[in-house]
Amino acid sequence: MQQSLVLVGKRKLEWERKALKPIEKDELLIQTIAGAISIGAELPQYNESDVTDLNPIYPKETGYESFGKVIEAGEDVLDINIGDNVLAFYGHKDYGVVKAEKVLKSPKPLIIHMLY
């Protein structure tokens, strides 16, 4: 099962659950470790103050950048392995299925710094 964070109205978020599709030969299954939130894009969407979207239509998926660990790789994926850390663009989900050519492999070891 995959959980996705979805904006369903002004300042209203919900978790949506879906079955994950099996990965294709050229895809990766990534378990999310961290996701980015943009105060310039997502915060205005959350507050319905986005000047580029005056009449928002809901529901809307949130997020774009995710950092995670590869937990499954398709048979045609040769340069990324299970256990590798990657950057990908699948939004705020606990798991993402992504074409291997669209991820960035992260060097190891990686230390995540959080700002408070």
C-alpha contacts under 8 A as a table, 3 or more apart, distances in Angstrom:
res1	aa1	res2	aa2	distance
1	M	17	R	6.54
1	M	18	K	5.67
1	M	19	A	4.61
1	M	20	L	5.67
2	Q	17	R	5.55
2	Q	18	K	5.25
2	Q	19	A	5.98
2	Q	20	L	5.92
2	Q	93	K	6.81
2	Q	94	D	6.15
2	Q	95	Y	5.82
2	Q	96	G	7.97
3	Q	15	W	6.04
3	Q	16	E	5.45
3	Q	17	R	4.58
3	Q	18	K	6.57
3	Q	93	K	5.51
3	Q	94	D	5.68
3	Q	95	Y	7.42
4	S	15	W	5.52
4	S	16	E	5.15
4	S	17	R	6.51
4	S	61	E	7.46
4	S	91	G	7.87
4	S	92	H	5.75
4	S	93	K	4.31
4	S	94	D	6.82
5	L	13	L	6.69
5	L	14	E	5.88
5	L	15	W	4.76
5	L	16	E	6.38
5	L	61	E	6.52
5	L	62	T	6.12
5	L	92	H	5.55
5	L	93	K	6.42
6	V	13	L	5.58
6	V	14	E	5.37
6	V	15	W	6.11
6	V	16	E	6.65
6	V	59	P	6.40
6	V	60	K	5.62
6	V	61	E	4.69
6	V	62	T	5.82
7	L	10	K	7.68
7	L	11	R	7.57
7	L	12	K	5.89
7	L	13	L	4.56
7	L	14	E	6.52
7	L	46	Y	7.07
7	L	58	Y	6.95
7	L	59	P	5.63
7	L	60	K	5.07
7	L	61	E	6.22
7	L	62	T	6.67
8	V	12	K	5.71
8	V	13	L	5.86
8	V	14	E	6.86
8	V	58	Y	5.31
8	V	59	P	4.47
8	V	60	K	6.50
9	G	12	K	5.06
9	G	13	L	7.34
9	G	46	Y	7.85
9	G	58	Y	6.30
9	G	59	P	7.13
10	K	45	Q	7.94
10	K	46	Y	5.86
10	K	47	N	5.78
10	K	48	E	5.83
11	R	46	Y	5.08
11	R	47	N	5.67
11	R	48	E	7.84
12	K	46	Y	7.48
21	K	97	V	7.95
23	I	26	D	7.91
23	I	27	E	5.70
23	I	28	L	6.64
23	I	29	L	6.88
23	I	73	A	7.78
23	I	74	G	6.52
23	I	97	V	6.68
24	E	27	E	5.27
24	E	74	G	5.92
25	K	73	A	7.79
25	K	74	G	4.13
25	K	75	E	5.10
25	K	76	D	5.18
25	K	77	V	7.09
26	D	73	A	7.77
26	D	74	G	5.31
26	D	75	E	7.04
26	D	76	D	5.35
26	D	77	V	5.60
26	D	99	K	5.84
26	D	100	A	5.94
27	E	73	A	6.24
27	E	74	G	5.33
27	E	77	V	7.15
27	E	97	V	6.58
27	E	98	V	5.38
27	E	99	K	4.24
27	E	100	A	5.07
28	L	70	V	6.62
28	L	71	I	7.67
28	L	72	E	5.75
28	L	73	A	4.60
28	L	74	G	6.18
28	L	96	G	7.96
28	L	97	V	5.62
28	L	98	V	5.41
28	L	99	K	6.29
28	L	100	A	5.88
29	L	70	V	5.88
29	L	71	I	5.73
29	L	72	E	4.96
29	L	73	A	6.42
29	L	95	Y	6.91
29	L	96	G	5.80
29	L	97	V	4.72
29	L	98	V	6.74
30	I	68	G	5.83
30	I	69	K	5.42
30	I	70	V	4.47
30	I	71	I	5.75
30	I	72	E	7.18
30	I	95	Y	5.49
30	I	96	G	5.17
30	I	97	V	6.40
30	I	98	V	7.75
31	Q	68	G	5.29
31	Q	69	K	5.29
31	Q	70	V	6.37
31	Q	71	I	6.59
31	Q	94	D	6.08
31	Q	95	Y	4.61
31	Q	96	G	6.69
32	T	35	G	7.33
32	T	66	S	6.55
32	T	67	F	5.93
32	T	68	G	4.19
32	T	69	K	6.59
32	T	93	K	7.03
32	T	94	D	5.11
32	T	95	Y	5.66
32	T	96	G	7.44
33	I	66	S	7.64
33	I	67	F	5.69
33	I	68	G	4.71
33	I	69	K	7.08
33	I	94	D	7.99
34	A	66	S	5.92
34	A	67	F	5.20
34	A	68	G	6.71
35	G	63	G	7.23
35	G	64	Y	7.77
35	G	65	E	5.86
35	G	66	S	4.34
35	G	67	F	6.11
35	G	91	G	7.43
35	G	92	H	6.27
36	A	63	G	6.61
36	A	64	Y	7.07
36	A	65	E	5.47
36	A	66	S	6.37
37	I	42	E	6.57
37	I	63	G	6.25
38	S	41	A	5.33
38	S	42	E	5.28
38	S	43	L	6.71
38	S	63	G	7.90
39	I	42	E	5.83
39	I	43	L	4.89
39	I	44	P	7.33
40	G	43	L	6.33
40	G	44	P	6.73
41	A	44	P	5.86
41	A	45	Q	6.56
41	A	50	D	7.48
42	E	45	Q	5.00
42	E	46	Y	6.09
42	E	62	T	7.20
42	E	63	G	7.34
43	L	46	Y	5.02
43	L	47	N	6.22
44	P	47	N	5.03
44	P	48	E	5.74
44	P	49	S	4.74
44	P	50	D	4.66
45	Q	48	E	4.96
45	Q	49	S	6.28
45	Q	50	D	5.40
45	Q	53	D	7.96
46	Y	49	S	7.81
47	N	50	D	7.74
48	E	54	L	7.75
48	E	56	P	7.49
49	S	54	L	7.67
50	D	53	D	5.42
50	D	54	L	6.59
51	V	54	L	5.85
53	D	56	P	5.71
57	I	60	K	7.22
61	E	91	G	7.18
61	E	92	H	7.69
62	T	91	G	5.78
62	T	92	H	5.79
63	G	90	Y	7.41
63	G	91	G	3.97
63	G	92	H	4.96
64	Y	89	F	4.97
64	Y	90	Y	5.55
64	Y	91	G	4.02
64	Y	92	H	6.95
65	E	87	L	7.08
65	E	88	A	5.90
65	E	89	F	4.61
65	E	90	Y	6.62
65	E	91	G	6.02
66	S	87	L	5.73
66	S	88	A	5.29
66	S	89	F	5.85
66	S	90	Y	6.71
66	S	91	G	6.53
66	S	92	H	7.29
67	F	85	N	7.25
67	F	86	V	5.82
67	F	87	L	4.61
67	F	88	A	6.43
68	G	85	N	5.63
68	G	86	V	5.54
68	G	87	L	6.54
68	G	88	A	7.87
69	K	82	I	7.68
69	K	83	G	5.78
69	K	84	D	5.67
69	K	85	N	4.53
69	K	86	V	6.20
70	V	73	A	7.18
70	V	81	N	6.91
70	V	82	I	4.95
70	V	83	G	5.21
70	V	84	D	5.51
70	V	85	N	6.40
70	V	86	V	7.19
71	I	82	I	5.16
71	I	83	G	6.18
72	E	82	I	5.73
73	A	77	V	6.32
73	A	80	I	7.66
73	A	81	N	6.71
73	A	82	I	6.40
74	G	77	V	5.54
75	E	78	L	7.75
77	V	80	I	6.40
77	V	81	N	7.92
77	V	100	A	6.70
78	L	81	N	7.38
80	I	84	D	6.64
80	I	100	A	7.62
80	I	105	K	7.21
81	N	84	D	5.58
84	D	105	K	7.19
84	D	106	S	7.49
85	N	105	K	6.21
85	N	106	S	5.33
85	N	107	P	7.46
85	N	108	K	7.57
86	V	103	V	6.39
86	V	104	L	5.46
86	V	105	K	4.46
86	V	106	S	5.02
87	L	103	V	5.73
87	L	104	L	5.03
87	L	105	K	6.44
87	L	106	S	6.76
88	A	98	V	7.56
88	A	102	K	6.91
88	A	103	V	4.80
88	A	104	L	6.51
89	F	102	K	7.99
89	F	103	V	7.60
90	Y	93	K	7.18
90	Y	96	G	6.09
90	Y	97	V	7.89
90	Y	98	V	7.45
93	K	96	G	6.47
98	V	102	K	6.97
98	V	103	V	7.45
99	K	102	K	5.54
99	K	103	V	7.29
100	A	103	V	5.67
106	S	110	L	7.67
107	P	110	L	6.74
